[in-house]
């Protein structure tokens, strides 16, 4: 192992039931570098992370860390070596405060007691270093997705890690937060910390990468030593074998005159007096910075939270949505932002996940196993879910295929009104295109879609109109001709109202 390398993987092999992920895979990481890894969902990125973090054990091959051959048998072993993994999905203690999360397992003591003043001081220093206004005493569950990601990065600094692995760290971030994070990554690398940065947002890679490795189907397609000499088009071709011009384009579907869904003066959960209409075959994009009230609005519309005031009308009829069951019975569906925590039962099989929502509409809550298997097979086939069978546990599917299971679950309810909260968060370019086609097929059937997204090109390409949220209020309702990244950003940060 070269002295310049902090980490080296040689000939790693890893398989799961029915799926071979890696066969003799090689990878290395230099000291103080940012090595970016990209590839489609199912390419092997998540498995690579989990082997380095001790969540999975390789079937064969060797791992060298800091000049020594090692076995990363569990997450504790990885942390003790100095490998900190920040997963795409949050791994925090939601009921503890920020300081307690940072120092869990690394508590500072003063005699027989915890040295809370020293831990507070250190937490405050790290948060300031990260340009965060979060307080050490803030309860984590009350922070937004972006804030929680900042806490996880701060925890990596407290652990004094030698290697930090970032898995889709900006998936829930606004544009200013993304730029702040990229600056932090550069700072960390300059201090000698090595970074493995995994992202589907290729523009980020060009801003911070020293090297880029592309993985496809468990094979290292390319490692680019000089990022300045590679193009986004080349990376895209390596990942999916298609030209970049094929992405972010959508077939036009005529919008119906019928108002399928209407929200009138919705107030509650930080949302203040928001009104809008959505017609049949229309896709309404919802934009705004993290914390603007987009997800809170979705929760109010679907009955997850109760509005203080306001009305919901469906097909011209006023409807009381007091719970998600009411929403489902009125042909609404909510694809949540966090598919693993709120969209799926990860430890259950596909045939247990897909039928679950439709039971809210049936006369009896009794399960019908044969019918559930038949229904699940239908959506595995129609959505092209990559799995050995419907009896595969959802936790073993790639992120994109997990998202397809979520879609199958809601399609089984025969909904007319779909609320998508970050529908392609953490999903590769190829699977994004599949999801977009599925959404267009819904529009062709006369359904309507309310799509919350932080992905600017996604909003611009897919939306018939864009509702821009700011500080819980409607800042703009942009018509098709006015939809642009510049306009969305202008109203998101307070450039005016429409």
C-alpha positions in Angstrom: 0.0 0.0 0.0 1.4 3.4 -1.0 2.2 5.8 1.8 0.0 8.4 0.0 -3.1 6.1 0.5 -5.2 6.2 3.6 -7.5 3.5 2.3 -7.3 0.7 -0.3 -9.7 -2.0 -1.4 -8.3 -4.9 -3.4 -10.4 -7.5 -5.2 -13.5 -7.1 -3.0 -16.4 -9.5 -3.8 -19.9 -9.2 -2.3 -23.2 -11.0 -3.0 -26.7 -11.0 -1.6 -29.4 -13.6 -2.2 -30.0 -13.6 -5.9 -27.7 -10.6 -6.6 -24.0 -10.3 -7.1 -23.0 -6.7 -6.3 -19.1 -6.7 -6.6 -16.8 -9.1 -8.2 -13.1 -8.3 -7.7 -13.6 -4.6 -7.2 -10.7 -2.2 -6.5 -10.8 1.3 -5.0 -8.4 3.6 -3.2 -8.4 6.9 -1.3 -5.5 9.3 -0.8 -4.7 11.3 2.3 -6.5 14.7 2.3 -8.3 14.2 -1.0 -11.9 14.4 -2.1 -12.6 11.3 -4.1 -16.1 11.4 -5.6 -18.0 8.3 -6.5 -21.0 8.3 -8.9 -23.2 5.7 -10.6 -26.8 4.7 -11.0 -28.8 3.2 -8.2 -28.0 -0.4 -8.0 -24.4 0.2 -9.2 -23.0 -0.7 -5.8 -22.4 2.6 -4.2 -24.5 1.8 -1.1 -22.9 -1.6 -0.7 -19.4 0.0 -0.9 -20.3 2.5 1.8 -21.7 -0.3 4.1 -18.6 -2.4 3.7 -16.4 0.5 4.7 -18.6 1.4 7.6 -18.8 -2.1 9.0 -22.5 -2.6 8.2 -21.7 -5.4 5.6 -18.7 -7.8 5.5 -17.1 -8.6 2.2 -17.3 -12.2 0.9 -13.7 -12.0 -0.3 -10.9 -9.4 -0.9 -8.8 -7.2 1.3 -9.1 -3.8 2.9 -6.1 -1.7 3.9 -6.4 1.3 6.2 -3.6 3.6 7.2 -1.0 1.1 5.9 -2.4 -2.0 7.6 -4.7 -4.8 6.5 -7.9 -4.6 8.5 -11.2 -6.3 9.0 -14.1 -3.8 9.4 -16.4 -6.3 11.2 -18.9 -3.8 12.6 -19.7 -0.1 12.7 -17.9 0.4 16.0 -14.7 -1.0 14.5 -15.0 1.5 11.6 -15.4 4.4 14.0 -12.5 3.3 16.1 -10.3 3.2 13.0 -11.4 6.7 12.1 -14.0 6.1 9.4 -17.2 8.2 9.9 -20.1 7.5 7.5 -22.8 10.1 7.0 -25.7 8.2 5.3 -28.2 9.7 3.0 -30.9 8.8 5.5 -30.4 10.3 9.0 -28.8 8.3 11.7 -29.4 10.6 14.7 -31.2 10.3 18.0 -34.2 12.5 17.3 -35.3 13.1 20.9 -31.8 14.2 22.1 -30.3 17.7 21.5 -27.5 18.5 19.1 -24.8 18.4 21.7 -25.9 15.0 23.0 -26.0 13.6 19.5 -22.4 14.9 18.8 -21.0 13.3 22.0 -22.9 10.1 22.3 -20.2 7.5 22.9 -17.5 10.2 23.1 -18.7 12.0 26.3 -16.3 14.4 28.0 -16.0 13.8 31.7 -14.9 15.8 34.7 -14.3 13.5 37.6 -17.4 11.4 38.0 -19.6 13.7 36.1 -20.2 14.8 32.5 -18.3 17.9 31.5 -21.3 19.6 29.9 -19.7 23.0 29.7 -16.7 21.6 27.7 -19.1 19.7 25.4 -21.2 22.8 24.9 -18.1 24.9 24.0 -16.8 22.3 21.5 -20.3 21.9 19.9 -20.7 25.6 19.5 -17.2 25.9 17.9 -17.9 23.2 15.4 -21.3 24.6 14.5 -19.8 28.0 14.0 -17.1 26.4 11.8 -19.9 24.9 9.7 -21.5 28.4 9.4 -24.6 27.0 11.1 -27.0 28.9 13.3 -28.2 25.8 15.0 -28.0 25.8 18.9 -26.2 23.0 20.8 -29.5 22.7 22.8 -31.8 22.3 19.8 -33.8 19.0 19.8 -32.8 17.2 16.6 -36.3 16.1 15.7 -37.3 19.8 15.4 -34.6 20.5 12.9 -35.3 20.2 9.1 -33.6 17.7 6.9 -30.8 20.1 6.1 -30.2 21.0 9.7 -30.0 17.3 10.7 -27.4 16.7 7.9 -25.3 19.5 9.4 -25.5 17.8 12.8 -24.2 14.6 11.3 -21.3 16.3 9.7 -20.5 18.0 13.0 -20.6 14.6 14.7 -17.9 13.4 12.3 -15.7 16.3 13.4 -16.2 15.5 17.0 -15.2 11.9 16.3 -11.8 13.2 14.9 -12.3 11.0 11.8 -9.5 10.4 9.3 -12.0 9.4 6.6 -15.5 10.9 6.2 -17.9 9.2 3.8 -20.7 11.5 2.6 -23.7 9.7 0.9 -25.8 12.2 -1.1 -25.2 14.9 1.6 -27.0 17.7 -0.3 -30.2 15.8 -1.2 -32.2 17.8 1.3 -30.3 21.1 1.0 -31.1 24.4 -0.6 -28.7 26.0 -3.0 -27.0 28.2 -0.4 -26.7 25.2 1.9 -25.1 23.2 -0.9 -22.5 25.8 -1.5 -21.8 26.1 2.2 -21.3 22.3 2.5 -19.0 22.1 -0.6 -16.9 24.8 1.1 -16.8 22.8 4.3 -15.7 19.7 2.3 -12.8 21.7 0.8 -11.8 22.9 4.3 -11.8 19.3 5.7 -9.6 18.0 2.9 -7.1 20.8 3.5 -6.8 19.8 7.1 -5.8 16.3 5.9 -9.2 14.5 6.3 -9.9 12.2 3.4 -13.4 12.4 1.9 -15.4 9.9 -0.1 -18.2 12.0 -1.6 -21.1 10.2 -3.3 -23.6 12.2 -5.3 -25.9 12.1 -8.3 -25.4 15.9 -8.7 -22.6 15.9 -11.1 -22.1 19.7 -10.9 -21.1 19.3 -7.3 -18.4 16.8 -8.2 -16.7 19.3 -10.6 -16.5 21.9 -7.8 -14.8 19.7 -5.2 -13.4 16.5 -6.6 -9.7 15.7 -6.8 -10.6 12.4 -8.5 -13.9 10.8 -9.7 -14.7 7.1 -9.9 -17.7 5.9 -11.9 -19.3 2.5 -10.9 -21.7 0.6 -13.0 -23.1 -2.8 -12.1 -20.4 -3.4 -9.4 -17.6 -2.6 -11.9 -15.3 0.4 -11.7 -15.9 1.8 -15.2 -13.4 4.6 -14.8 -11.3 6.6 -12.3 -10.5 10.1 -13.6 -7.3 11.5 -12.1 -7.7 15.0 -13.6 -11.3 16.2 -13.2 -10.6 19.2 -15.3 -10.2 17.0 -18.3 -13.5 15.1 -18.0 -17.0 16.4 -19.0 -20.4 15.9 -17.5 -21.4 14.2 -20.7 -18.6 11.7 -20.3 -19.5 10.9 -16.7 -23.2 10.5 -17.8 -22.2 8.1 -20.6 -20.1 6.1 -18.1 -23.0 5.8 -15.7 -25.9 5.0 -18.0 -24.6 4.8 -21.6 -26.8 7.7 -22.9 -26.2 11.3 -23.9 -27.0 14.0 -21.3 -29.4 15.7 -23.8 -31.8 12.8 -23.2 -32.5 14.0 -19.6 -34.8 16.6 -18.1 -37.2 16.6 -21.1 -40.9 15.8 -20.7 -43.7 14.9 -23.1 -46.4 17.6 -23.1 -49.8 16.6 -21.8 -52.9 19.0 -22.3 -54.1 20.3 -19.0 -57.9 19.8 -18.3 -60.2 22.7 -17.5 -61.5 20.7 -14.5 -60.1 21.7 -11.1 -59.3 18.4 -9.5 -57.8 19.7 -6.3 -58.0 23.1 -4.5 -56.6 24.4 -1.3 -58.1 27.5 0.2 -56.4 29.7 2.8 -54.5 26.8 4.5 -53.1 27.8 7.9 -51.1 25.6 10.4 -47.7 24.0 11.2 -45.9 27.2 10.0 -48.0 27.5 6.8 -49.8 30.8 6.5 -52.8 31.4 4.2 -51.7 29.3 1.2 -54.2 28.8 -1.6 -53.8 27.1 -5.0 -55.7 25.0 -7.6 -54.5 22.0 -9.6 -56.3 20.9 -12.7 -56.6 17.4 -14.2 -53.5 16.3 -16.1 -51.5 19.2 -14.5 -48.2 19.0 -12.6 -47.8 21.8 -10.1 -44.3 22.1 -8.9 -43.7 23.4 -5.3 -40.4 25.2 -4.8 -38.7 27.0 -1.9 -35.7 26.8 0.4 -35.4 24.1 3.1 -37.7 25.4 5.9 -40.0 27.3 3.6 -43.0 25.2 4.6 -43.2 22.9 1.6 -43.2 19.6 3.4 -45.4 21.1 6.2 -47.9 22.0 3.5 -48.0 18.5 2.2 -48.6 17.1 5.7 -51.6 19.5 6.1 -53.1 18.6 2.8 -52.8 14.9 3.4 -54.1 15.0 7.0 -50.8 14.0 8.7 -51.1 17.3 10.6 -54.3 19.2 11.3 -54.8 22.7 9.8 -55.8 25.5 12.1 -58.0 26.8 9.3 -58.6 26.6 5.6 -60.5 24.3 3.2 -59.7 21.5 0.8 -61.9 20.9 -2.3 -61.8 17.8 -4.5 -63.7 17.9 -7.8 -65.7 20.9 -6.7 -66.7 19.3 -3.3 -65.5 20.5 0.1 -63.7 17.6 1.9 -62.7 17.2 5.5 -59.2 15.6 5.5 -58.7 14.8 9.2 -56.3 11.9 8.7 -54.3 10.1 6.0 -57.1 7.5 5.9 -59.6 10.3 4.9 -57.1 11.4 2.2 -56.7 7.9 0.8 -60.4 7.3 0.7 -60.7 10.6 -1.3 -58.2 9.3 -3.8 -55.1 11.1 -2.6 -51.6 9.7 -2.3 -48.5 11.1 -0.6 -45.0 9.9 -1.6 -43.0 11.2 1.3 -39.5 12.7 1.2 -38.0 10.1 3.4 -38.9 6.8 1.8 -37.0 4.6 4.3 -38.5 6.1 7.4 -42.0 7.0 6.3 -42.6 5.2 3.0 -41.6 1.6 3.5 -41.4 -1.3 6.0 -37.7 -2.1 5.2 -37.6 -5.4 7.1 -40.6 -6.7 5.2 -40.9 -8.1 1.7 -42.2 -6.4 -1.4 -45.5 -8.3 -1.2 -46.1 -6.9 2.3 -45.3 -3.3 1.3 -47.2 -2.8 -1.9 -50.7 -3.7 -0.7 -50.5 -1.9 2.6 -52.1 1.5 1.7 -55.0 0.0 -0.2 -56.3 -1.6 3.0 -57.5 1.8 4.1 -60.1 1.6 1.3 -61.2 -2.0 1.8 -64.2 -3.1 3.8 -62.1 -5.5 5.9 -58.5 -5.1 7.2 -57.9 -8.8 6.8 -54.9 -9.6 4.6 -55.4 -11.8 1.5 -51.9 -13.2 0.9 -52.5 -14.7 -2.6 -54.1 -11.5 -3.8 -51.3 -9.4 -2.3 -48.7 -11.5 -4.1 -50.6 -11.1 -7.4 -51.0 -7.3 -6.9 -47.3 -7.0 -6.0 -46.2 -9.0 -9.1 -48.3 -6.7 -11.2 -46.4 -3.6 -10.0 -43.0 -5.3 -10.0 -43.6 -6.0 -13.7 -45.2 -2.7 -14.7 -42.6 -0.5 -12.8 -39.7 -2.8 -13.7 -38.6 -3.2 -10.2 -35.2 -5.0 -10.2 -35.7 -7.9 -7.7 -35.3 -11.7 -7.7 -39.0 -11.9 -6.5 -41.8 -10.2 -4.6 -40.5 -12.0 -1.5 -37.3 -10.0 -1.4 -37.0 -7.7 1.6 -37.2 -4.1 0.6 -34.0 -3.2 2.6 -32.0 -5.2 0.0 -33.2 -3.1 -3.0 -31.4 -0.1 -4.4 -32.7 3.4 -3.6 -34.4 3.7 -7.0 -36.1 0.3 -6.7 -37.2 1.2 -3.2 -38.8 4.3 -4.6 -40.6 2.2 -7.2 -42.1 0.0 -4.4 -43.4 3.2 -2.8 -45.0 4.2 -6.1 -46.5 0.7 -6.5 -48.0 1.0 -3.0 -49.8 4.2 -3.9 -50.8 3.1 -7.5 -52.6 0.2 -5.8 -54.9 2.7 -4.2 -56.1 4.0 -7.5 -55.5 7.6 -6.5 -56.3 10.7 -8.6 -54.3 13.3 -6.7 -50.6 12.6 -6.1 -48.3 14.6 -3.8 -44.7 13.8 -4.5 -42.3 15.2 -1.9 -38.8 15.1 -3.4 -39.7 12.2 -5.7 -36.2 11.6 -7.1 -34.1 12.4 -4.0 -31.0 10.3 -4.0 -31.9 8.6 -7.2 -29.6 8.2 -10.2 -30.1 9.9 -13.5 -31.4 6.7 -15.3 -34.0 5.9 -12.7 -35.0 9.6 -12.5 -36.0 9.3 -16.2 -38.1 6.2 -15.4 -39.8 8.0 -12.6 -40.5 11.0 -14.8 -42.1 8.8 -17.4 -44.3 7.2 -14.8 -45.4 10.7 -13.6 -46.3 11.7 -17.2 -48.3 8.5 -17.6 -50.3 9.6 -14.5 -51.0 12.9 -16.2 -52.1 11.2 -19.4 -54.7 9.3 -17.3 -56.2 12.7 -16.1 -54.5 12.5 -12.6 -52.9 15.6 -11.1 -49.6 15.9 -9.4 -48.3 18.3 -6.7 -44.5 17.9 -6.8 -42.2 19.3 -4.1 -38.7 19.4 -5.3 -35.3 21.0 -4.5 -34.0 20.0 -7.9 -34.2 23.1 -10.1 -33.8 21.4 -13.5 -36.5 18.9 -12.4 -38.9 21.8 -11.5 -38.3 23.7 -14.7 -38.6 20.6 -17.0 -41.6 18.9 -15.4 -43.8 21.7 -14.0 -46.9 23.2 -15.8 -46.9 25.8 -13.0 -44.6 26.4 -10.0 -45.8 27.5 -6.6 -42.9 29.1 -4.8 -43.0 29.0 -0.9 -41.1 31.3 1.4 -41.4 31.5 5.2 -44.6 29.4 5.1 -46.3 31.7 2.6 -47.0 31.6 -1.2 -44.3 33.9 -2.7 -45.2 33.3 -6.3 -47.4 31.2 -8.6 -45.3 31.0 -11.8 -47.0 30.2 -15.1 -45.2 28.0 -17.7 -43.7 30.9 -19.6 -42.3 32.4 -16.4 -40.7 29.2 -15.0 -36.9 29.5 -14.9 -34.2 28.7 -12.3 -33.6 32.4 -11.9 -37.3 33.3 -11.2 -37.7 30.3 -8.8 -34.6 31.4 -6.9 -35.6 35.0 -6.9 -38.9 34.4 -5.2 -37.5 31.7 -2.9 -35.1 34.1 -1.3 -37.5 37.1 -1.2 -37.2 38.9 -4.5 -40.9 39.8 -4.6 -44.3 38.2 -4.8 -46.7 37.4 -7.7 
